[in-house]
Amino acid sequence: MMLKSAGFFCLAFCEIGIGMTLFDKPALDVPAQLKQWQGRGLVVEDELRAQHYLAVVGYYRLSAYSLPFQLGNPEHHFITDTSFDDIFDLYAFDRELRLLVLDAIERIEVSMRSGIGNYMATKYGAHWYLNESHFAYSYDHKVLLADIELHCKRKKELFVKHYTVKYSSPRLPPSWVVMELLTFGQLSMIYDRMANACDQKAIARLFGTQAELLRSWLQTLSYMRNVCAHHSRLWNRELGNAPKVPKKSPSNWIKWPIEVSDDNIRPHVRLYLVLVVIEFLLQSINPESSWHQRLFELMHKYNRVSKAHMGMPEEWSTDSFWRLSEE
């Protein structure tokens, strides 16, 4: 019986695997990994340093940053004179870029929690989110409440304990507490699924934009937050949910359309537009923010990085939107 089962499994596996090949790549130790790259034409001036970073960062992670320096042939040969430092500098740039973007998204997220919570609570009461009528029919309100209840049980925050110990009803805390418990994705979904369009418009005006745009931007920023938090590649990422742009560009917007040096790149689904959205919202939240200056300094520090792969114009910093000429 066991043999028949095994035979059936093998037959089924073989049928499923028609047209596929077996994975037979051997695992390589760090010296062998570096030697493999050198065999493909990579210049390595300091082998011990290169091996150190391969050990602490990982060959697989760094490989993603090696692709722009390869010729694109099956042998993965490198472009002439490409060095290990070229690859590692791109990795280091991407890491610093993620930290910069994550810092900005954190500020936006905090402000959104406050803006949405304050507006809805003052208009509808402290526990407005308990009322299903504030949400679209397509929104599963029961799931939201279950998630909030789960957050309350898991969180060890004093402000949650204070409410649950002192008050018997309603069983869940007021919205200004709940806003601090939700994930950015849940916050984005709450805004997106509000039943009253007037509420969405009023909240969007707090951030100097339109409801249609803010809905899109929050979804994109929630996605980007997850990309950054999981240390994923950011620099040349193509977005599956690119942020919408104003149909009529306001005065405080970039020159449109975006033009980049590589015709094969679609700039509207690349990172630059996300950076624009971030800066736009930061200008509304804190006009004195220096985030744009920090972005400029980062781009200047790694001035050999391809801006086109970010969907960024070569002369991006001269656009008045970035306020760099004023400083």
N, C-alpha and C positions, 0 to 999 in steps of 0.2 A: 504493500500500500504506500509506504513511504517512497519507494523507488518510482512508482507511477506518478505520485505527486511531484517529485523532483523532475521527472521527465517532462511532465506537462508544463511545469514552470519554465524549464529550459526552452521548450518549443515556443511557448508564448513570448518569452523574452527575445528569442531570436527573431520571431516574426515582427515584434515591435521595433526591433533594432535594425531592420533592413534599411540599407542606405547610410547607416551610421558607422562610425569607427570606434574601436576600443581606445580608451585613454591609457597610454603607456609611457607618459613622460615620467622620468625618474625624479625624485626629490634631490635637489642640489644643495650642498652646504654653501656657506657664504663665499669662500674663495672660488668655488666653481661657478657661482653665479656671476661674480665679477669677471672671471676668465671668459665666460660665455659672451658677456657684453664686449669685452676687449676683442674677442674673435670676430665680432660683428663690426669692428672699426671704431669703438669708443676709445677716446683718449683719456687715460687715467694717470694723473701726475703724482698722486699720493695714494698708493694702494691701501695702506693701513687706514687712512681716513675714509676712503671709499668703503672698505669692508666694515668699518665701524657703523657707518650710516645704513648700510645694507642690513646690518644686524639689528639696529635699534628701530629703524623705520620699516624695513621689509622690502624684499625684492619685488613682490607683487604690487605693492602700493607705489613704489617708485617707477615701476614699469609703465604705469598709466601716464606718467609725466615724460617718459622717454619717447612716446609715440610721435609727437610733433617733430622730433629730431631724426626720425627714420625715413628712409627712402620710399617705403611703402611696398617693397618687394617681399616675397614669401620668406626670404632669409632674414628679414628684419635688420638689414644693414643700416648703419647710421650714416647721416650726411657727413661728408668730409669735415674733419676738424671738430666734430662734436665732442665735448668733454663731459666727464662725470659732473663737473661743477655746473654745466648748463642744465642738466637734469635736476640736480639738487636745488639749484637756485629757483627753478620753476616750482618745485615742491614747496620750498620755503616761502615763496611769494604767495602761493595758494593758501598756505597755512595762515599767514598774516592777514590775507584778504578775508578768510573765513572769520577770524577773530574780530576784524573790523566790522564786517557785515552783521555778525551776531550781536555785537555791542549795540549797533544801531537798532536792530530789530527788537532787542530787549527794551530799549527806551520807548519805541513805538508801541510795543505790547503793553507795557505798564500804562501808558497814556490811554490806550484803547480800553483797557479794563476800567479805568477811572471814568472816561468819557461815556461809555455805554452804560455803566452802572449808575452813575450820577443822573444822567438824563432820564433813564427809564424809572428809577426809584422816585425821583422828585415828581414825575408825571403820574405814575401809576401806583406808587407805594413800595414799601421796603421789600415785599415778597412778590413783586410783579411776575417774576419768572414762573411762579406756581400756577399762574392762570394760562391755560392752554390757548385762550383766545388771542393772546399776543403773538402767536406763531402761526405760520402758514399750515394749511391742512397736510401738506406733504411732509411736514416735520414730525418726527416721532417724539412727542413731548414726554412720553413715559420713559423712554430711553434716557433723555436728558436728566430727569429727576432721579432715575436709578443711578446714573453716573455721579450726580452730585452727592447722593447719599453714600455711595461708595467712597468718594473723595473724603467726605466727612469722617467716615470710619477709619480710613487709612491715615489721614493726616494727624500729626501730633501737635499742630499749631495751637497755641494758647487761646487765640481768638475763637477757634472752633470749639474747644473744650468749654470755654466760658459760656457760650451760647447753650450748648447741650446740657450743661449742669444747671444753669439758671432758669431757662425757659422751657416750658412743656409744650407750647404750641405757638406757631406752626413748628413742625418737627425739624424743619430745615432752616438754616440761618438766613438773615436778610441778604439782599443781592450784593451789597458791598463786601460781604464776607465771601459769598459764592464766587464773585468775580475773581477773587484771589486764588480760588481752588481749581478753576477750569484750565484746561490746556489752551494754547493759542488756537489750535484747530477747532476746539469746541466754541471758543469765543467767536471765531470767524463764522462758524456755522450758525450761531445764535443771531448774529447780525444779518447774515444772508437770508435767514428764514423768518425774519420779523414780518408779521401780518400787515402792519401799517406802514405803507411807503413813506408817510409823512415823518414817522420816527426815524427811518433810515436816512431821509434827506436832512433832518435836523442834526443827527449825529455826524453825518458827512460834512456838514457846514462847519462843525467844530474843528475840522481838520482841513478846511479850505478846499474841499473837493465835492464831487457829486457822488450820490449813493451808488450808481452803477459802477463807477470807478473804484470806490472804496471796497465794495463787495469783492471785486476782482483782485484788488491789491492785497487784501487780507488773506485771501486764499493763496496767492503767490508767496507772500511773506511767511505764512505758516509752513508752506512747503520748503522754502529756503532755510527757515529756522531748523527744520529737521535735517536738511542736507548738512548744514554747518555743525549741528550738534553731534552728528554721526561721523564727522571728520571726512566727509565725502568730497570728491573733487568738485571745485566750484568754478575755477578760472574759465574753462571753455565749455561749460555745461550748456546744452540746448534744453530749453524749458518746455515741458509738456503743457504747463498752464501759465503761459506768458501773461503779464499784466496788461489790461486794456489801457489804451491811451485816450486822451480827450479828443472828441470829434472836432472840436475847434480849440486849437491850442491856446491856453491862457497866456497872459503876459509872462508869468513866472514858469515857463516851460522851455525845454530844449528846442533847438532847431530841428524841424521835422520835414521830410523823413531823415532818418539816420543814414549816413553814408560811411562805409568802411572800405578799406583798401583791398579786400578780398571779395570778389563777386560771387564766390561760392557760399558765402556765409549770409544767413538771414539775420540781420541785427535785431529785429523785433522779437526774436525768441532767444536772445542771448542775455548775458548778465548785465550789460550796461543799462538796459531799461529798468532792471530791478534797482540798480544803484540810483537811477534818476527818481524812481518812486520813493525810495528811502530818503533821499535828500529833500524831496518835496514835502514829505510828511514831517521830517525833522525841522524844516524851516517854519512849519506851522506850529509845531510843538514848542520849539525853542529857537527863535530867530538868531540867538547868539551862539548856536551850536557850531563847533569847529570841525565837525565830522568831515565836511567836504575838504578841508585843508589836510586832514589826516589821510584822506584818500589820495589827494594830490601828492603828498610826500611819499606814500607807499608806491605809487606809480613811478615817481621819479627815482626812487631807490632801486627799483627793478625795471629800469627803462628799456631793457632788451626784450621784455615780455611782449608777445604779440597782442596788441590792442584789438586787432580785427577779430580774434577768436573770442573776445569778450563782447563783440558787437559794438565796440567803442571807436569813435572817430579818432584819427591820429591827433587832431588838434582839439580834442574834447575840452581841454581846460580853458580854451579861449571863449567858449560859449558863456554868455552873460548869466545863464542859469546857475552856474557854479560859483559865482561871486568871487572868483579868484583874482580877477583884475583889480578888485577893490582893495586888496590886501597887500 
